[in-house]
Amino acid sequence: MGTSDTEKLRSIGISVIAIGVVVAGLVLGRSYLIPLAIAVLLWNLLEALIDGFARIGVGRVRLPRWFAGILSIATVGLVLYVIAIILLAQGDAIASAWPHYEERLKSIVADLAQWLGPEYSAKVREMLGKIDVTRHVAGVFVTAQSLILNAVLVVLYVGFLLAERAHVSAKIAAMFPDGAQAREMDRMLSAISDGIRRYIWIKSLISILTAALSYAVLRGVGVDFAETWALLIFVLNYIPNVGSVVGVIFPTLLALVQFDTLVPFFTIAIGLTAIQLIIGNIVDPMLTGRSLNMSSFAIILLLAFWGTIWGVIGMFLSVPIMMLIMIICANVPSWRWVAILLSKDGRIDTATR
């Protein structure tokens, strides 16, 4: 074996070890990294809102950036407040509707048992009898505490990122005395930020459209908690492919236990599925594909990977992380092939470089 072959094997071995270390770090450090990743995403969203408000003005007079920042934070706070009001307002309605759902579920189980026969009906009743909601109450409280702690961390991270923004260019200049390198690094960071913002805006528009059409169908049929389901569909739509499926299943199952006939069940199932298929196969690829140039197969692979190591939050973050990897690899000659594989058509767009 020649020296060049030995060097290649050594390089491959080092790369494999480095990848293993990175994956282990992502798994072990998830409690620290997940709030940070969410904070960076929200920071980009706030920066986009600030830039948008800062462009508002009359003639050459524009809103001061500090005032645009206040408006942006107030806008996000208002959206979160409306979401909280919608969810809290549904609490009493769920409690009052629950007995009807239980009776309807028992009726469905009885019909199913009669159709399956005595042997299988006994197994179905046994399985339902093992379901104990009270066992999971403690886990819900622990999860709520963890969510509150992570929310506080995210808010703190976003605040410090906003405060540090003005010094980024100076730090890059200090890190790279060579002016050309500093400009290249600054351009790459700008491309990453612009790409993430573009993805957030496009996905938000698609999610709003999907949620609005779904709400119209749910409201038209008379499904309970249509606002909550529309909100859930909006949020789940940020998870590629999987989110749309889950967004159809839950309200469809509710229609099954809410109504005494199967017509609303099939109406909701067909209506929501049609909306997801039309938007997911026509509108979403048209907007996302043209703007982001990302491979659908690569999105699925990274969705599975980040979902495995970071759970549901990893699914939400999979596309922004993929975009980050694409832009960085497009700017590193030895890793450019990775960006090409992740792209939709093999061409590295100037917007990602």
N, C-alpha and C positions, 0 to 999 in steps of 0.2 A: 504494500500500500504506500503510495507516494505521500509527500509532504502536503500537497494540496488537498488530497482526499482526507488526510488526518485533520487538517484545518476545517474542512467542511463538516466532518462528523463532530468535531469539537463545537463548532458554531451551532449546529443543529441541537446538540445536547444542551448547550447553554440556553438556547431559545426555549427548549422544552421545560427546563428547570425554571426559567424565568416566568413562563406562562403558568406553571404549577404554583409558583409562589404568589403570583398576582391573583389567581383564582382563590387560593387559600386565604389571602388577605381580604378579598371581597366577601367571602363567607364569614370569616371570623370577625371582621370589622363592620358587619352590616348595620349594627345598632348605631354606629358613629357615621357611616358613610351615607345611609339612606336619608336622614334629615338634611345632610349637607347637599346631596344631589337634588332633593326637593327644593331646598333654599335657592340653589343656583338657577333652577327652572323658574321659580317664582320671581327671582331677581330679574331675570331676562324679561319676564312678562311685565313687571313694573317699569323697567327701563323703556320697553316699547310703549307703554301707556304714557310715560313721562314725555318721551319724544313726540308722541302724537299730540298731547295737550300743549306742549311747547311750541308746536307749529300753528296753533290757533292764534289768530290776531287780526288786526285791521291794518291793511297797508303793510308798512315795515315794522309796525309795533307788534311784538309777540309777548306771550305770557312769560313771566320769569320762570326759570327752571325750578326754583324752590316752590313756587305756587303750583306749577304743573305736578311736582312731586306730591304735594298735599292733595290735589285733586285725584291723582292716581291711587293713593292709599285710601282715600275716602271712597273711591269707586269700588275697589276690591272689598273694603269693609262693608259697603252697602250690599254687594252681591252675596257675601257670606251671611249677612244679617237676614236677607230675604230667604236664603236657603234654610237657615235655622228656623225661621218663622214657619215655613212650609212644613218642615219635618215635625216641629213641636205641635203645630195645629192638627196634625193627623193622629196624634197620640190617643185622644179621647175617642175619635172615630174608630180607630182600630179596636180599642177595648170594647166598644158597644157592638161592633160587627163580628167580633170573634165567636160568640156563641152560635151565630148563624153558620159561620164557616165550619165549626165543629160538627154541627148537625148535618150539614151538606156532605162533609167528608165521610161521616159515618154511613150516610146513605150511599155514597159512591162505593165505599168499601163493601157494604152489604150486597150491592148489585154485582160488584166484581167477584165476591165470594160465591154468589149464586151461579155466576157464569163459569167460574173455574171449577166448582165442585167442592165437596166437603173437605177433601184432603188438603187442597191448596188454600182454601179459605181459613183453615185453622192456622196454617203457617203465616198467612198475611196478618191475622189478628195477633199472633204471637210477636211478630216483628213490630207492629204498631204499639203493642203493650210495653215493649222494651224502650220506647222513646221516652226519655225523662228530661224535660226542659230544665227542671230545677238544678240538675247536676252541672249545667253550664253557666249558672248565674255567677259563681265566683270567677270563672274564667272571663266573663264579660266585664266584670269590674276591673280585673287585672289589665285587660286589653284597653279599657277606657283610661286607666291611669297612664299606661304607656303612650297612648295617643296624645293625651294632654301634655306629657313631658316632651314628646317629640314636636308637638305644635309650638311649645315655648322655645325649643331649640331652633326650630325653623324661623320663627319670628326674629330671634336674636341674630341668626346668621344673615338673614335678609337685611336687617338694619345695618350691620357692620359692612356688608357688601355694598350697600348704597353709599355709606360714608366713605368707603375706600375707593370708589369709582374714580374720583377726581385725580387720584395719585397713580393710576395704572400706567399711564404713558411715561411718567417720570421714573417709575420702577423699571419698566422695560428698557428705557434709555440707560439706566444705571447698570442693568444686567448685561446689556450688549453695547459696549463702547463703540463698536462698529455701527455706523449709522444705517448701512444697508441691512444688516441683520436685525437691528431694532425695528426698522420699518417692516421687514418681512414678518417678524413675530407679531407686531401690532396688527398687520393685515390679516394674519391667520386667526388671531383672537377675535377680530371684528367679523371674519367670515363665520366662525363658530357661533358667535352671538346672533348674527343676522340669520343664520340657518335655523337656530333654535326658535327665534322669534317667528320666523316665517312658518315653521311647522306648527307652533302654538296657534297662530292666527288661522291658518288653513283648517286645522283640526277643530278649532273652536267653532268656526263657521259651519263645518260639516256636522258637528255634534248638535249645534243649535237647530239646524235644519231637520236633522233626524228626530230630535226630541220634540220639535214643534209638530211635525207630521204625525208622530206617534201619539202625542197628546190629543190631537184632533180625532184620531181613530178611537183611542181609549175613552175620550169624553163622549164621542158620538154613540158608542155602544153602551156607555153608562158604567164602566168599570170603576170600582171604588179606588180612591187615592190616585187618581189620574195624574195629579201634579207631582206626587212622589215618584211614580213610575217614570214620568217624563224626565224628572231630575236624575233618576238612576240611569236611564238610557243615555242621557247627556254625558254623565261621568264615565260610564262603561265604554262609550264610543271611543275614548282615548286609548283603550286597549285594542290593538289591531286584531281583527278577525274574531278572537274569542269573546270580546266585549259585546259585539253585536248579537252573538248567539245567546249569551246570558241575558241580555236586555230583552229578548223576545220570550224566553222561557218563563221568567218570574210573573209578569202580568198575565201571561196566557194561563198559567196554573191557577192564579187567583180567579180568573174568569170561570175556571172549571168548578171551583168551590163556591163562587158567589151566586151564579145563576142556576136555575133549576133545569135548564135545557142546554144542549150542546151547541146551539147556534151561535151564541156569543163567543164561546170557546174557539170555534173554528173561524169566526170572523176576526177575532183578535190575532189568532195564529197566522192566518193568511195575510191580513192587513199589515201587521208589523214585519212579517218576513218579506213581503213585497217591498216595503219601504227600505229595509236593510239591504236587500239585493240590488235595488235600483241605485240607491246612493252609494253602496259599497262597491258595485261593479261598474258604475258609469261616472258619477259625480266625483267620488273620492279619488279613483285613479287619474281622472282628468286633471284635477287640481294638484294632488300630491305628486303624481308622476311627472308632470311638466315642471313643477317648481322644485322638487327635491331630488328627482332622478334616483330613486332607491329601489333595489331589487325586492320584489314581493317574497321570494323564497328566503332571502337573507333576513327579511323582517320576521318571518315565521321562526327561523332558526334562533335569532337573537331573542325573540319573544319567549321561546321555550327555555333558553339559557338563563336569561335574567329572571324569569318566573321561577326557575328552579332554585336559584341562589338567593333571591331577594323577595320572592313571593309575589303578591298582587302588585305591590308598589314597583317591583322590578318590571312587571308587564307595562305599567304606565310609563316608565322611564326608558323602555327598550329602544324606541325610535329616536328620541333625542340623543341617547348614548351612541346609537348606531351612526347618527349624523356627525357626532363628535369624532368618532373613530375614522369616518370617511374623510373628513376635512384634514385631520392630522396626518393620516396616511398619504393623502394626496400631496401633501407638502414635504414628505420625506421620500426621496427617490427610491431607497431600498425597500420601502413598504408601499409604494404606489400600486402594486398589484392587488393589495388588499382593498384599496379604495375602488379599483376597477371591478373586483368581484362583487363588492357590495352595491355597486351602481346598477341601474336598471338596464342600460344599453351599452355599458362598457366604456362610455365616454365620460371623462372627468370634467364636469361642467365648471366654468370659470367662477360660478357662485360658490363652489365648494373648495376652491383652491386659494 
